Amino acid sequence: MSDSNSFPFLKLPFLIIQNVVHHMSCTEITELSLCSRRSKRIVQSVRCPEPAYIKIYLHRKNMSIYIMNKDRAQCSFWTVAMRRENDPFKYRVYTIGGVDVRIAKIHECGFQIEAVENPEKPMKLVVDHLKDVFKLPLEVVLMPDKIKDFLRFIPIFPVCKTLLLNGAEAITKEELQYIKDNVVVEYLFDCSIPIN
């Protein structure tokens, strides 16, 4: 885009920026926060009224991050693409936490993270970014059935409001203890998994 077509949004007075951000969707705010460090700082300084919490869902076939509103409806979502396919989506490289992450906009309110190997790494970067931007608590649903080395996902949510462990396959006492030792759960921890 040439300079003649650009608009110096970040140079506007703060109250005008705040008013504009209050009328943006969660997805638009997220996109703005990914543009630069300065845009992230500006968005951080504006309290966004819509989102209420971030939900992390970890299942072997579906790893997703949702920004939820007070009515428990999705404002925005992120899915993880764990296989390379002939995706029609156009990925862009964003630098989050000093690391390049390939992200595609896949829907009006959704994104896809390319994470063919080690999906826990880009997921943590995105979760940390969203926590920084929106200042929201985490609610986590972890279903470790058939997730290879599921404990590697624990650093994504060192502190969360709720942690629900669901599944049919048993985990060991040592695995359960590792979770308890490495996650601070502020409100509710529910383990519905058999323990060996």
C-alpha positions as CSV (number, residue, x, y, z in Angstrom):
1,M,0.0,0.0,0.0
2,S,1.4,3.4,-0.9
3,D,1.7,6.2,1.6
4,S,-1.0,8.2,-0.2
5,N,-3.5,5.4,0.6
6,S,-2.4,4.7,4.2
7,F,-4.1,6.2,7.2
8,P,-2.0,7.1,10.3
9,F,-4.3,5.4,12.8
10,L,-1.7,5.0,15.5
11,K,-1.0,8.7,15.4
12,L,-4.5,9.7,16.4
13,P,-5.2,11.0,19.9
14,F,-5.6,8.1,22.4
15,L,-9.3,8.8,23.1
16,I,-10.1,8.5,19.4
17,I,-8.1,5.2,19.2
18,Q,-9.9,3.9,22.3
19,N,-13.3,4.7,20.8
20,V,-12.4,3.0,17.5
21,V,-11.1,-0.1,19.3
22,H,-14.3,-0.3,21.4
23,H,-16.2,-0.7,18.1
24,M,-13.9,-3.4,16.8
25,S,-14.6,-7.2,17.0
26,C,-12.2,-9.5,18.9
27,T,-10.8,-10.7,15.6
28,E,-10.1,-7.2,14.4
29,I,-8.4,-6.3,17.7
30,T,-6.3,-9.4,17.5
31,E,-5.3,-8.6,13.9
32,L,-4.3,-5.0,15.0
33,S,-2.3,-6.4,17.9
34,L,-0.3,-8.6,15.6
35,C,0.7,-5.7,13.3
36,S,3.6,-4.3,15.4
37,R,4.8,-4.0,19.0
38,R,3.4,-0.4,19.1
39,S,-0.1,-1.5,17.9
40,K,0.0,-4.3,20.5
41,R,0.8,-1.8,23.3
42,I,-2.0,0.5,22.2
43,V,-4.5,-2.3,22.2
44,Q,-3.3,-3.5,25.6
45,S,-4.0,0.0,27.0
46,V,-7.7,-0.2,25.9
47,R,-10.1,-2.3,27.9
48,C,-12.1,-4.3,25.4
49,P,-15.7,-4.8,26.7
50,E,-16.7,-7.9,24.7
51,P,-14.4,-10.8,25.7
52,A,-14.6,-12.5,29.1
53,Y,-12.2,-15.5,29.0
54,I,-10.0,-17.6,26.8
55,K,-10.9,-21.3,26.4
56,I,-8.2,-23.8,25.4
57,Y,-9.4,-27.1,24.0
58,L,-6.8,-29.9,23.6
59,H,-7.9,-33.1,21.9
60,R,-5.8,-35.2,19.5
61,K,-8.0,-34.2,16.6
62,N,-8.9,-30.7,17.6
63,M,-6.5,-28.3,19.3
64,S,-8.2,-24.9,19.5
65,I,-8.1,-21.6,21.3
66,Y,-11.4,-19.6,21.7
67,I,-12.0,-16.1,22.9
68,M,-15.4,-16.2,24.6
69,N,-17.8,-13.5,25.7
70,K,-19.9,-13.3,28.9
71,D,-22.7,-15.3,27.3
72,R,-20.2,-18.2,26.7
73,A,-20.3,-17.6,23.0
74,Q,-17.3,-17.4,20.7
75,C,-15.9,-14.0,19.8
76,S,-12.9,-15.4,17.9
77,F,-11.2,-18.8,17.5
78,W,-7.8,-20.3,16.5
79,T,-7.4,-23.8,15.3
80,V,-4.1,-25.7,14.8
81,A,-3.3,-27.3,11.5
82,M,-1.2,-30.3,12.4
83,R,-0.9,-31.7,8.9
84,R,0.3,-30.1,5.7
85,E,-2.5,-30.3,3.2
86,N,-3.3,-28.4,0.1
87,D,-4.7,-25.6,2.1
88,P,-6.6,-22.9,0.3
89,F,-5.7,-20.5,3.1
90,K,-2.9,-17.9,2.6
91,Y,-0.6,-18.0,5.5
92,R,1.3,-15.0,6.7
93,V,4.3,-15.0,9.0
94,Y,3.8,-13.1,12.3
95,T,6.5,-12.6,14.9
96,I,5.0,-13.4,18.3
97,G,7.3,-13.4,21.3
98,G,10.3,-13.1,19.0
99,V,9.4,-16.3,17.1
100,D,7.9,-16.5,13.6
101,V,4.5,-18.2,13.5
102,R,2.6,-19.0,10.3
103,I,-1.1,-17.9,10.6
104,A,-3.9,-17.8,8.1
105,K,-7.2,-16.0,8.4
106,I,-9.8,-18.7,7.7
107,H,-13.1,-17.1,8.6
108,E,-14.5,-13.8,9.5
109,C,-13.7,-14.5,13.2
110,G,-11.1,-17.3,12.9
111,F,-7.5,-18.1,12.4
112,Q,-5.5,-21.2,11.7
113,I,-2.0,-21.8,13.1
114,E,0.3,-24.0,11.0
115,A,2.0,-26.4,13.4
116,V,3.0,-29.6,11.7
117,E,5.5,-30.4,14.4
118,N,5.4,-29.5,18.1
119,P,2.0,-27.7,18.1
120,E,2.5,-26.8,21.7
121,K,5.1,-24.2,20.8
122,P,3.0,-21.9,18.5
123,M,0.0,-22.5,20.7
124,K,1.8,-21.2,23.8
125,L,3.0,-18.1,21.8
126,V,-0.6,-17.4,20.7
127,V,-2.1,-18.0,24.1
128,D,0.5,-15.7,25.7
129,H,-0.1,-13.0,23.1
130,L,-3.9,-13.2,23.7
131,K,-3.5,-13.1,27.4
132,D,-1.3,-10.0,27.1
133,V,-3.7,-8.2,24.8
134,F,-7.0,-9.1,26.5
135,K,-6.0,-9.7,30.1
136,L,-8.4,-12.6,30.4
137,P,-8.4,-15.8,32.5
138,L,-7.9,-19.2,30.9
139,E,-10.4,-22.1,31.0
140,V,-8.8,-25.4,29.8
141,V,-10.3,-28.6,28.6
142,L,-7.5,-31.3,28.3
143,M,-8.4,-34.7,26.8
144,P,-5.1,-36.6,26.7
145,D,-6.4,-39.7,25.0
146,K,-3.9,-40.7,22.3
147,I,-2.0,-37.3,22.5
148,K,1.6,-38.3,22.3
149,D,3.4,-37.0,25.4
150,F,0.5,-34.9,26.4
151,L,2.4,-33.3,29.3
152,R,4.3,-31.1,26.8
153,F,1.2,-29.0,26.5
154,I,1.1,-28.2,30.2
155,P,3.4,-25.1,29.9
156,I,0.7,-23.5,27.7
157,F,-1.4,-22.8,30.8
158,P,0.7,-22.5,33.9
159,V,-2.1,-20.5,35.6
160,C,-5.7,-21.0,34.7
161,K,-9.1,-20.4,36.2
162,T,-10.5,-23.9,35.5
163,L,-8.9,-27.1,34.3
164,L,-11.0,-30.0,33.2
165,L,-9.3,-33.3,32.5
166,N,-11.5,-35.6,30.5
167,G,-11.1,-38.9,28.7
168,A,-11.4,-42.6,28.7
169,E,-7.8,-43.7,28.8
170,A,-6.1,-43.8,32.2
171,I,-3.2,-41.6,33.1
172,T,-0.6,-42.4,35.8
173,K,-0.4,-41.0,39.3
174,E,2.9,-39.4,38.3
175,E,1.3,-37.7,35.3
176,L,-1.5,-36.4,37.5
177,Q,1.1,-35.2,40.1
178,Y,3.1,-33.4,37.4
179,I,0.0,-31.5,36.3
180,K,-0.8,-30.5,39.9
181,D,2.8,-29.4,40.5
182,N,3.0,-27.3,37.3
183,V,-0.5,-25.7,37.0
184,V,-2.0,-23.2,39.3
185,V,-5.8,-23.7,39.1
186,E,-7.5,-20.7,40.6
187,Y,-11.1,-21.9,40.7
188,L,-12.0,-25.4,39.6
189,F,-9.9,-28.5,38.9
190,D,-11.9,-31.5,37.7
191,C,-10.3,-34.9,36.8
192,S,-12.7,-37.3,35.1
193,I,-9.9,-39.6,33.9
194,P,-9.1,-43.0,35.4
195,I,-5.8,-43.0,37.3
196,N,-3.4,-45.9,37.3
